[in-house]
Amino acid sequence: MNTQKSYARGFKVFEEFAREHGVHPMAVKFALADTFRMHLETAPTWVRVKGGQRGEMVRTGQPYGEASRANALSSTSSFFAYLDKVSDDGVKNPFDAVQRPYIDPDYSPTPGYTEEEWARFLAVARDQHRVAAYRKRAYALLLVLYTCCLRIDSLLNARVEDLGYDKGHRVLHLEKVKGGGRKKKPIPPVAWDALQEYLDGRTEGWLFCTATGGRLDEPAVWRLLQSLAKRAGLPLRGPHGTKVDAITHALARKDARPDKVQRWADHKDSRTTQRYNRRKELLDDSPGYGLAADVAGALAYDTD
């Protein structure tokens, strides 16, 4: 779902650009496609007008970053590739020769939390909101998201009726975001207990809902995580950081089985799972720490 929305946003940026240049999107040639690439590097982005009317936007934001530019170009190229498949006469993809920004798959600007920081984060969620119902919801949501290694859109689409029992495990039946079908996720006892305390006997409706029973949406979860991070004195980040941390922490355990972590994370390719592993090693295993310790020791010796 998130991928589809991301691609739709990327194509919309291209469509607006093409129409502003008096060209139908499906009639674009290489020259304009490459001009679109250069346009993305400098064009201001849409931002909300502070104090303006609801939904009022203005193009005064920073230009698109490398990841956003790569997404816009990739989504537009994929659109033409799809047209080529379904067209009787074939469609030449004007983006085939357009250069895209290189995105290092092992790099992420999202800060990670250690296991100790996660414990502090969860404690804030459990204890520090003045409204008990919101405390219970935040605590249960974070525990299920983390211990079940879920995408936020999968969890927010779940209903209470999707909870079940199978072979001694409490489980959550989820629709797969990618590929269709359904999957069963075992819910660890600590997360199950928090979930039952939050549900307080409720047996139907959205698993995580608003005060009026509506489906809790992703922007609300973003705001929740930002608020909790500030209270816990931790870096701000979005819901996907939770899955990143869950995989990283699972892979760091002494008894870790990468194949099991891969299945738990719902990754088809083991390389996707290993990216999280390497990302941690790039920090924890940096030779710079050893060099710094030697230098600090030498400096301390000189001052004695």
C-alpha positions, 0 to 999 in steps of 0.5 A, a space after each residue: 500500500 505504501 509503495 503504491 501511494 509513493 509511486 502515485 505521488 511520484 507520477 503525479 509530480 511528473 504529470 504536472 510537469 508535463 502538462 505545464 510544458 504543454 505535453 500529454 504525459 503519454 506523449 513525452 519524449 526523452 528530451 523532456 524526460 531528461 529535463 524533468 530529471 534536472 527540474 527535480 534537482 532545483 524545483 521547490 516542493 509543496 509545503 503547507 501554508 502556516 496559518 492558511 486555510 485547510 489544505 492550502 499549499 505553496 511551492 516554497 519547500 526545499 528541492 527533492 532529495 535524492 531518494 525522492 527524485 529516484 522515486 519520481 523517476 522510477 515510478 514514472 519509468 514503471 508507468 511507461 514500462 506497464 504501458 508497453 506491456 499492455 499496449 498492442 503497438 508497444 510504447 517506447 519508455 522515454 525514461 530508459 536512458 534517463 540517469 537516476 540518483 544512486 541510492 546506497 541500499 545500506 544507508 538510511 538517514 533514520 536513526 536507530 534505537 538501542 535495546 535500552 533506548 527502546 525500553 525507555 521509549 516503551 516505558 514513556 508510552 506506558 506511563 506518561 500520557 495523562 489519559 489512560 486509554 491513550 496510554 494503553 493504546 500507545 503501549 499496545 501498538 508499539 509492542 505489537 508493531 515491534 515484537 511482530 515486526 510489522 509494517 504500520 499499514 498492515 497493523 492499522 488495517 487489522 481488525 479485532 476479528 483478525 485475532 486468533 489462536 493456533 497451536 498454542 500461539 495467540 496470532 494476528 491474521 493479516 492481509 499481505 501488503 505485497 503479493 496478496 493473501 494472508 499471513 499469521 503473526 504470533 503475538 508474544 505474551 507481553 504484547 498480547 497482555 498489553 493488547 488485551 488491556 487496551 481492548 478491554 473486552 472489545 470484540 469487533 472493529 478496527 484493532 487500533 481505533 480512534 475514540 469514535 471507533 474509526 480506523 487510526 491512520 498513519 499520520 496519527 501514529 507519526 504524531 504519537 511517535 514524535 511526541 513519545 520520542 521527545 518525552 524520552 529524549 530520543 531522536 525523532 523518526 517515523 513508524 518504519 524505524 520500529 521495524 528496522 530496530 526490530 530486525 536489527 535487534 533480532 539479528 544481534 542476538 547470540 542465537 539469531 538465525 538469519 533465515 528465521 529473522 527473514 521469514 519473521 520480517 516478511 522479506 522475500 530476499 535475504 539480502 533485504 534482511 541482511 542490510 539491517 545487519 550490515 547497517 548495525 555492523 557499520 556502526 558497532 564494528 567501526 575500527 575508529 572506536 579502537 583508534 579513539 581508545 588508544 589515542 585517549 589513553 595516550 593523551 591521558 598518559 601525557 598529562 600525568 
